[in-house]
Amino acid sequence: MDSPSAAFTKELSLQHRQKDIHFLEALAILEALCRFSPLWVGPRHVVVHVNNANVEYGLRKGSIHDPQTQALFQAIFALCLQQHIDLVPIRVSSSANVLADALSHHCFTFIQQQFPQAFTLLCFNTVDTAHSPLPPSCKRQVSLLQ
């Protein structure tokens, strides 16, 4: 994770701020897949690093107990099927997930200092990239959840 090839961060909408961590982790995975999968050509083997054992287990098993998170899982699996993505969740410790945590907390100075390559991949003050909507296929999947 020291040399990421892509990175993004997004403000969490008000409606999701009180959701549990499983939902938020699944939402981040779905949004990352929606954002980056259109850039990939052909079938892909995609490794997703998660620091939540329940989400990792749920992605491997195909289900999770929370209905809202399960709806996100279904959207993730549908996207993977459509885009020919072989999703491989790997659990990492929280201490090894520093960049993801810094992105989620918008610690941009820290990211610039500790992860300069990731920082250069972030788009600031660009209408087209930083605040662009999800691709149409993902908009439909995410809108069903709202």
Beta strands, then each sheet from edge to edge (+ up, - down):
strand 1: 44-50
strand 2: 85-91
sheet 1: 1+ 2+
end
